[in-house]
Amino acid sequence: MPFETLVARLLTEALSSIVNAARMTSKRRRAAVAISRAIRELLAQKPDMQLAESLVSEARGLLTKPTSDLLKAEKMLQDVAAAEARRAARQAAQRKTARKKTRKTKKKKTTKKKYRRKAVKKPARKKSSK
């Protein structure tokens, strides 16, 4: 092999490795940004679960090996989803009991008449003098 082709091959391999390293660092950076956005969304008062889930899956796709931040974000996503499900179930139960109470009060008002007792005057007490 001539010297020029050997040098050209080495230079192209070096350049491709530099480009691949830059590509990997940009992927890591984009994954870190996606993870931080997902965590920020999960910590919000009313989190958007679909957005957080898509950000976590995007970060999972960008990284070859899962990082601790990615695993924390996935765990947070599961915990927040479970908490949202419990909150929704609790609200549904509260609505159900409130609906029963309003039905009972409506039925009571329409079916039963209230009879008032007539006020009976009590005789006044006499003061005893000693």
C-alpha positions, 0 to 999 in steps of 0.5 A: 500500500502506498503511503498516501492511501495509508495516511488517507485511510487513517485520517478518514478513520480519525475524522469519522471517530471524531464525528461519531463521538460528537454525535454521541455527546449531542445525543447524550445532551439531547437525552439529558434535556429530555429527561430534565423536561420530563422530570419538570413536567412530572413535578408540576401541579397538574402534569401532562402524562403524555408529554412526560411519557414521550420525553422519557421514551425519547431519552430512552431511544437516544441513550444506548445505556440507561443512566441513573437519571433516566431510571429515576425519571421512569420511576417518577413517571410510574409513581405519578401515574399511580397517584393520578389513578388513585386520585381519579378513583377517589374523585369518582367515589366522591361524586358517586356518594354525592349523587346518592346523597342528592337523590336521597334528599330529593326523594325525602322532600317529595315523598314525606311531608313535615309535620310541625308540632304546635308550640305549647306554652309552658306555665310560668314559674312562680318565684318562691319568697323565703 
